[in-house]
Amino acid sequence: MQNKEIKTFERGSALSIFSSDRKEDVIALILAFILAMAIYFIY
């Protein structure tokens, strides 16, 4: 009989400065939107 090991997938990275992945995603979306608007209005 073979033992099946369940490998858990660890989301994110150890270099993250945020406490949760959701907060990191929201901040990234906001920064991307601000950058896109800045490029749109400047050029």
PQR file with spaces between the fields and no chain letter, atoms N, CA, C, O and H, PARSE charges and radii, in Angstrom:
ATOM       1  N    MET     1       0.841   -1.187    0.000 -0.4000 1.5000
ATOM       2  CA   MET     1       0.000    0.000    0.000 -0.0000 2.0000
ATOM       3  C    MET     1       0.889    1.255    0.000  0.5500 1.7000
ATOM       4  O    MET     1       1.841    1.350    0.774 -0.5500 1.4000
ATOM       5  N    GLN     2       0.568    2.195   -0.862 -0.4000 1.5000
ATOM       6  CA   GLN     2       1.383    3.397   -0.969 -0.0000 2.0000
ATOM       7  C    GLN     2       0.767    4.523   -0.147  0.5500 1.7000
ATOM       8  O    GLN     2      -0.451    4.700   -0.103 -0.5500 1.4000
ATOM       9  H    GLN     2      -0.206    2.117   -1.491  0.4000 1.0000
ATOM      10  N    ASN     3       1.634    5.261    0.489 -0.4000 1.5000
ATOM      11  CA   ASN     3       1.159    6.422    1.248 -0.0000 2.0000
ATOM      12  C    ASN     3       1.101    7.629    0.318  0.5500 1.7000
ATOM      13  O    ASN     3       2.075    7.956   -0.360 -0.5500 1.4000
ATOM      14  H    ASN     3       2.623    5.117    0.453  0.4000 1.0000
ATOM      15  N    LYS     4      -0.030    8.269    0.300 -0.4000 1.5000
ATOM      16  CA   LYS     4      -0.184    9.463   -0.522 -0.0000 2.0000
ATOM      17  C    LYS     4       0.033   10.684    0.370  0.5500 1.7000
ATOM      18  O    LYS     4      -0.669   10.887    1.360 -0.5500 1.4000
ATOM      19  H    LYS     4      -0.821    8.004    0.851  0.4000 1.0000
ATOM      20  N    GLU     5       1.012   11.478   -0.005 -0.4000 1.5000
ATOM      21  CA   GLU     5       1.285   12.691    0.757 -0.0000 2.0000
ATOM      22  C    GLU     5       0.497   13.846    0.157  0.5500 1.7000
ATOM      23  O    GLU     5       0.512   14.066   -1.054 -0.5500 1.4000
ATOM      24  H    GLU     5       1.582   11.313   -0.810  0.4000 1.0000
ATOM      25  N    ILE     6      -0.174   14.560    1.004 -0.4000 1.5000
ATOM      26  CA   ILE     6      -0.938   15.719    0.554 -0.0000 2.0000
ATOM      27  C    ILE     6      -0.035   16.942    0.687  0.5500 1.7000
ATOM      28  O    ILE     6       0.373   17.319    1.786 -0.5500 1.4000
ATOM      29  H    ILE     6      -0.186   14.381    1.988  0.4000 1.0000
ATOM      30  N    LYS     7       0.263   17.543   -0.446 -0.4000 1.5000
ATOM      31  CA   LYS     7       1.117   18.723   -0.443 -0.0000 2.0000
ATOM      32  C    LYS     7       0.234   19.967   -0.440  0.5500 1.7000
ATOM      33  O    LYS     7      -0.646   20.123   -1.286 -0.5500 1.4000
ATOM      34  H    LYS     7      -0.068   17.236   -1.338  0.4000 1.0000
ATOM      35  N    THR     8       0.480   20.826    0.500 -0.4000 1.5000
ATOM      36  CA   THR     8      -0.294   22.064    0.562 -0.0000 2.0000
ATOM      37  C    THR     8       0.444   23.139   -0.221  0.5500 1.7000
ATOM      38  O    THR     8       1.669   23.241   -0.172 -0.5500 1.4000
ATOM      39  H    THR     8       1.195   20.699    1.187  0.4000 1.0000
ATOM      40  N    PHE     9      -0.322   23.925   -0.934 -0.4000 1.5000
ATOM      41  CA   PHE     9       0.238   25.004   -1.735 -0.0000 2.0000
ATOM      42  C    PHE     9       0.224   26.278   -0.910  0.5500 1.7000
ATOM      43  O    PHE     9      -0.832   26.755   -0.494 -0.5500 1.4000
ATOM      44  H    PHE     9      -1.318   23.842   -0.973  0.4000 1.0000
ATOM      45  N    GLU    10       1.409   26.820   -0.680 -0.4000 1.5000
ATOM      46  CA   GLU    10       1.499   28.051    0.102 -0.0000 2.0000
ATOM      47  C    GLU    10       1.424   29.236   -0.845  0.5500 1.7000
ATOM      48  O    GLU    10       2.328   29.454   -1.651 -0.5500 1.4000
ATOM      49  H    GLU    10       2.267   26.432   -1.017  0.4000 1.0000
ATOM      50  N    ARG    11       0.348   29.998   -0.746 -0.4000 1.5000
ATOM      51  CA   ARG    11       0.138   31.125   -1.632 -0.0000 2.0000
ATOM      52  C    ARG    11       0.957   32.314   -1.156  0.5500 1.7000
ATOM      53  O    ARG    11       1.121   32.520    0.046 -0.5500 1.4000
ATOM      54  H    ARG    11      -0.387   29.821   -0.092  0.4000 1.0000
ATOM      55  N    GLY    12       1.465   33.089   -2.091 -0.4000 1.5000
ATOM      56  CA   GLY    12       2.226   34.267   -1.740 -0.0000 2.0000
ATOM      57  C    GLY    12       3.697   33.953   -1.565  0.5500 1.7000
ATOM      58  O    GLY    12       4.152   32.850   -1.870 -0.5500 1.4000
ATOM      59  H    GLY    12       1.332   32.922   -3.068  0.4000 1.0000
ATOM      60  N    SER    13       4.427   34.926   -1.076 -0.4000 1.5000
ATOM      61  CA   SER    13       5.851   34.708   -0.900 -0.0000 2.0000
ATOM      62  C    SER    13       6.282   35.183    0.472  0.5500 1.7000
ATOM      63  O    SER    13       5.562   35.926    1.139 -0.5500 1.4000
ATOM      64  H    SER    13       4.057   35.821   -0.828  0.4000 1.0000
ATOM      65  N    ALA    14       7.433   34.760    0.880 -0.4000 1.5000
ATOM      66  CA   ALA    14       7.962   35.144    2.191 -0.0000 2.0000
ATOM      67  C    ALA    14       8.384   36.612    2.204  0.5500 1.7000
ATOM      68  O    ALA    14       8.602   37.182    3.272 -0.5500 1.4000
ATOM      69  H    ALA    14       8.018   34.157    0.338  0.4000 1.0000
ATOM      70  N    LEU    15       8.500   37.224    1.032 -0.4000 1.5000
ATOM      71  CA   LEU    15       8.935   38.611    0.954 -0.0000 2.0000
ATOM      72  C    LEU    15       7.786   39.608    1.080  0.5500 1.7000
ATOM      73  O    LEU    15       8.011   40.818    1.067 -0.5500 1.4000
ATOM      74  H    LEU    15       8.323   36.761    0.164  0.4000 1.0000
ATOM      75  N    SER    16       6.578   39.115    1.199 -0.4000 1.5000
ATOM      76  CA   SER    16       5.409   39.995    1.265 -0.0000 2.0000
ATOM      77  C    SER    16       5.417   40.821    2.549  0.5500 1.7000
ATOM      78  O    SER    16       5.727   40.308    3.624 -0.5500 1.4000
ATOM      79  H    SER    16       6.395   38.132    1.209  0.4000 1.0000
ATOM      80  N    ILE    17       5.073   42.107    2.428 -0.4000 1.5000
ATOM      81  CA   ILE    17       5.015   42.973    3.604 -0.0000 2.0000
ATOM      82  C    ILE    17       3.591   43.077    4.138  0.5500 1.7000
ATOM      83  O    ILE    17       3.348   43.748    5.141 -0.5500 1.4000
ATOM      84  H    ILE    17       4.821   42.524    1.555  0.4000 1.0000
ATOM      85  N    PHE    18       2.651   42.413    3.471 -0.4000 1.5000
ATOM      86  CA   PHE    18       1.259   42.486    3.884 -0.0000 2.0000
ATOM      87  C    PHE    18       0.878   41.255    4.698  0.5500 1.7000
ATOM      88  O    PHE    18       1.449   40.178    4.528 -0.5500 1.4000
ATOM      89  H    PHE    18       2.848   41.868    2.657  0.4000 1.0000
ATOM      90  N    SER    19      -0.094   41.435    5.580 -0.4000 1.5000
ATOM      91  CA   SER    19      -0.504   40.329    6.451 -0.0000 2.0000
ATOM      92  C    SER    19      -1.394   39.326    5.730  0.5500 1.7000
ATOM      93  O    SER    19      -1.449   38.155    6.106 -0.5500 1.4000
ATOM      94  H    SER    19      -0.558   42.310    5.717  0.4000 1.0000
ATOM      95  N    SER    20      -2.095   39.788    4.688 -0.4000 1.5000
ATOM      96  CA   SER    20      -2.985   38.866    3.980 -0.0000 2.0000
ATOM      97  C    SER    20      -2.848   39.037    2.470  0.5500 1.7000
ATOM      98  O    SER    20      -2.497   40.111    1.982 -0.5500 1.4000
ATOM      99  H    SER    20      -2.050   40.739    4.383  0.4000 1.0000
ATOM     100  N    ASP    21      -3.130   37.968    1.747 -0.4000 1.5000
ATOM     101  CA   ASP    21      -3.044   38.019    0.285 -0.0000 2.0000
ATOM     102  C    ASP    21      -4.100   38.943   -0.299  0.5500 1.7000
ATOM     103  O    ASP    21      -3.845   39.627   -1.290 -0.5500 1.4000
ATOM     104  H    ASP    21      -3.415   37.095    2.143  0.4000 1.0000
ATOM     105  N    ARG    22      -5.287   38.972    0.306 -0.4000 1.5000
ATOM     106  CA   ARG    22      -6.350   39.828   -0.209 -0.0000 2.0000
ATOM     107  C    ARG    22      -5.973   41.294   -0.127  0.5500 1.7000
ATOM     108  O    ARG    22      -6.230   42.058   -1.056 -0.5500 1.4000
ATOM     109  H    ARG    22      -5.494   38.416    1.112  0.4000 1.0000
ATOM     110  N    LYS    23      -5.363   41.689    0.983 -0.4000 1.5000
ATOM     111  CA   LYS    23      -4.931   43.086    1.141 -0.0000 2.0000
ATOM     112  C    LYS    23      -3.863   43.423    0.110  0.5500 1.7000
ATOM     113  O    LYS    23      -3.867   44.515   -0.459 -0.5500 1.4000
ATOM     114  H    LYS    23      -5.154   41.068    1.738  0.4000 1.0000
ATOM     115  N    GLU    24      -2.957   42.495   -0.130 -0.4000 1.5000
ATOM     116  CA   GLU    24      -1.900   42.706   -1.120 -0.0000 2.0000
ATOM     117  C    GLU    24      -2.494   42.870   -2.517  0.5500 1.7000
ATOM     118  O    GLU    24      -2.050   43.723   -3.286 -0.5500 1.4000
ATOM     119  H    GLU    24      -2.954   41.609    0.332  0.4000 1.0000
ATOM     120  N    ASP    25      -3.499   42.054   -2.847 -0.4000 1.5000
ATOM     121  CA   ASP    25      -4.154   42.140   -4.158 -0.0000 2.0000
ATOM     122  C    ASP    25      -4.869   43.478   -4.339  0.5500 1.7000
ATOM     123  O    ASP    25      -4.794   44.082   -5.409 -0.5500 1.4000
ATOM     124  H    ASP    25      -3.859   41.362   -2.223  0.4000 1.0000
ATOM     125  N    VAL    26      -5.561   43.941   -3.299 -0.4000 1.5000
ATOM     126  CA   VAL    26      -6.299   45.205   -3.384 -0.0000 2.0000
ATOM     127  C    VAL    26      -5.335   46.374   -3.556  0.5500 1.7000
ATOM     128  O    VAL    26      -5.574   47.257   -4.379 -0.5500 1.4000
ATOM     129  H    VAL    26      -5.622   43.450   -2.429  0.4000 1.0000
ATOM     130  N    ILE    27      -4.259   46.386   -2.793 -0.4000 1.5000
ATOM     131  CA   ILE    27      -3.268   47.457   -2.919 -0.0000 2.0000
ATOM     132  C    ILE    27      -2.648   47.453   -4.316  0.5500 1.7000
ATOM     133  O    ILE    27      -2.441   48.514   -4.906 -0.5500 1.4000
ATOM     134  H    ILE    27      -4.065   45.668   -2.124  0.4000 1.0000
ATOM     135  N    ALA    28      -2.354   46.270   -4.846 -0.4000 1.5000
ATOM     136  CA   ALA    28      -1.780   46.174   -6.189 -0.0000 2.0000
ATOM     137  C    ALA    28      -2.752   46.706   -7.243  0.5500 1.7000
ATOM     138  O    ALA    28      -2.336   47.396   -8.173 -0.5500 1.4000
ATOM     139  H    ALA    28      -2.522   45.409   -4.367  0.4000 1.0000
ATOM     140  N    LEU    29      -4.036   46.393   -7.106 -0.4000 1.5000
ATOM     141  CA   LEU    29      -5.032   46.905   -8.051 -0.0000 2.0000
ATOM     142  C    LEU    29      -5.138   48.422   -7.983  0.5500 1.7000
ATOM     143  O    LEU    29      -5.227   49.086   -9.015 -0.5500 1.4000
ATOM     144  H    LEU    29      -4.375   45.832   -6.350  0.4000 1.0000
ATOM     145  N    ILE    30      -5.131   48.968   -6.785 -0.4000 1.5000
ATOM     146  CA   ILE    30      -5.227   50.421   -6.623 -0.0000 2.0000
ATOM     147  C    ILE    30      -4.006   51.112   -7.223  0.5500 1.7000
ATOM     148  O    ILE    30      -4.138   52.117   -7.921 -0.5500 1.4000
ATOM     149  H    ILE    30      -5.059   48.429   -5.946  0.4000 1.0000
ATOM     150  N    LEU    31      -2.822   50.576   -6.951 -0.4000 1.5000
ATOM     151  CA   LEU    31      -1.609   51.178   -7.500 -0.0000 2.0000
ATOM     152  C    LEU    31      -1.573   51.076   -9.025  0.5500 1.7000
ATOM     153  O    LEU    31      -1.135   52.007   -9.701 -0.5500 1.4000
ATOM     154  H    LEU    31      -2.715   49.759   -6.384  0.4000 1.0000
ATOM     155  N    ALA    32      -2.032   49.954   -9.563 -0.4000 1.5000
ATOM     156  CA   ALA    32      -2.075   49.802  -11.019 -0.0000 2.0000
ATOM     157  C    ALA    32      -3.051   50.793  -11.640  0.5500 1.7000
ATOM     158  O    ALA    32      -2.769   51.354  -12.699 -0.5500 1.4000
ATOM     159  H    ALA    32      -2.388   49.198   -9.014  0.4000 1.0000
ATOM     160  N    PHE    33      -4.182   51.014  -11.002 -0.4000 1.5000
ATOM     161  CA   PHE    33      -5.171   51.970  -11.510 -0.0000 2.0000
ATOM     162  C    PHE    33      -4.609   53.394  -11.479  0.5500 1.7000
ATOM     163  O    PHE    33      -4.757   54.146  -12.442 -0.5500 1.4000
ATOM     164  H    PHE    33      -4.411   50.559  -10.142  0.4000 1.0000
ATOM     165  N    ILE    34      -3.965   53.756  -10.372 -0.4000 1.5000
ATOM     166  CA   ILE    34      -3.376   55.088  -10.266 -0.0000 2.0000
ATOM     167  C    ILE    34      -2.296   55.286  -11.328  0.5500 1.7000
ATOM     168  O    ILE    34      -2.229   56.343  -11.955 -0.5500 1.4000
ATOM     169  H    ILE    34      -3.845   53.145   -9.590  0.4000 1.0000
ATOM     170  N    LEU    35      -1.458   54.281  -11.532 -0.4000 1.5000
ATOM     171  CA   LEU    35      -0.414   54.365  -12.555 -0.0000 2.0000
ATOM     172  C    LEU    35      -1.017   54.487  -13.948  0.5500 1.7000
ATOM     173  O    LEU    35      -0.535   55.271  -14.765 -0.5500 1.4000
ATOM     174  H    LEU    35      -1.512   53.422  -11.024  0.4000 1.0000
ATOM     175  N    ALA    36      -2.060   53.721  -14.224 -0.4000 1.5000
ATOM     176  CA   ALA    36      -2.708   53.780  -15.535 -0.0000 2.0000
ATOM     177  C    ALA    36      -3.337   55.153  -15.777  0.5500 1.7000
ATOM     178  O    ALA    36      -3.235   55.691  -16.879 -0.5500 1.4000
ATOM     179  H    ALA    36      -2.451   53.083  -13.560  0.4000 1.0000
ATOM     180  N    MET    37      -3.979   55.720  -14.767 -0.4000 1.5000
ATOM     181  CA   MET    37      -4.585   57.046  -14.917 -0.0000 2.0000
ATOM     182  C    MET    37      -3.522   58.125  -15.095  0.5500 1.7000
ATOM     183  O    MET    37      -3.709   59.067  -15.865 -0.5500 1.4000
ATOM     184  H    MET    37      -4.062   55.283  -13.871  0.4000 1.0000
ATOM     185  N    ALA    38      -2.412   57.986  -14.383 -0.4000 1.5000
ATOM     186  CA   ALA    38      -1.325   58.963  -14.530 -0.0000 2.0000
ATOM     187  C    ALA    38      -0.768   58.923  -15.945  0.5500 1.7000
ATOM     188  O    ALA    38      -0.545   59.972  -16.549 -0.5500 1.4000
ATOM     189  H    ALA    38      -2.260   57.221  -13.758  0.4000 1.0000
ATOM     190  N    ILE    39      -0.543   57.747  -16.474 -0.4000 1.5000
ATOM     191  CA   ILE    39      -0.020   57.622  -17.840 -0.0000 2.0000
ATOM     192  C    ILE    39      -1.040   58.144  -18.838  0.5500 1.7000
ATOM     193  O    ILE    39      -0.676   58.814  -19.804 -0.5500 1.4000
ATOM     194  H    ILE    39      -0.724   56.895  -15.983  0.4000 1.0000
ATOM     195  N    TYR    40      -2.310   57.846  -18.613 -0.4000 1.5000
ATOM     196  CA   TYR    40      -3.361   58.281  -19.539 -0.0000 2.0000
ATOM     197  C    TYR    40      -3.443   59.810  -19.600  0.5500 1.7000
ATOM     198  O    TYR    40      -3.547   60.379  -20.687 -0.5500 1.4000
ATOM     199  H    TYR    40      -2.606   57.302  -17.828  0.4000 1.0000
ATOM     200  N    PHE    41      -3.399   60.472  -18.449 -0.4000 1.5000
ATOM     201  CA   PHE    41      -3.582   61.924  -18.425 -0.0000 2.0000
ATOM     202  C    PHE    41      -2.302   62.696  -18.765  0.5500 1.7000
ATOM     203  O    PHE    41      -2.375   63.815  -19.273 -0.5500 1.4000
ATOM     204  H    PHE    41      -3.315   60.009  -17.567  0.4000 1.0000
ATOM     205  N    ILE    42      -1.149   62.117  -18.494 -0.4000 1.5000
ATOM     206  CA   ILE    42       0.111   62.821  -18.791 -0.0000 2.0000
ATOM     207  C    ILE    42       0.421   62.757  -20.279  0.5500 1.7000
ATOM     208  O    ILE    42       0.862   63.746  -20.864 -0.5500 1.4000
ATOM     209  H    ILE    42      -1.090   61.208  -18.081  0.4000 1.0000
ATOM     210  N    TYR    43       0.193   61.589  -20.903 -0.4000 1.5000
ATOM     211  CA   TYR    43       0.517   61.471  -22.321 -0.0000 2.0000
ATOM     212  C    TYR    43      -0.702   61.733  -23.099  0.5500 1.7000
ATOM     213  O    TYR    43      -0.671   61.689  -24.328 -0.5500 1.4000
ATOM     214  H    TYR    43      -0.166   60.785  -20.428  0.4000 1.0000
